[in-house]
């Protein structure tokens, strides 16, 4: 599944979330992990990926994953609560 806004894009497949982030956005992601400790950067996949790409293991129930995704768009991409989220591929 691919979700996007004008500010960013998130891909979710096989319990992995993939994001392309700037350095500042990546710092925000690190702080987000404090609230969601079950989500972690997949080091091998991320090391082999292009510089801006981060792979995150999402071994959580659907509700917890949805909460994390919501926070990614609100906190990482700094969107207001009335942002438009588009599912561009399911």
Helices and strands as residue ranges (DSSP letters): E 2-4, E 9-13, E 16-20, H 23-32, E 39-41, H 43-48, E 53-58, H 62-71, I 72-76, E 86-89
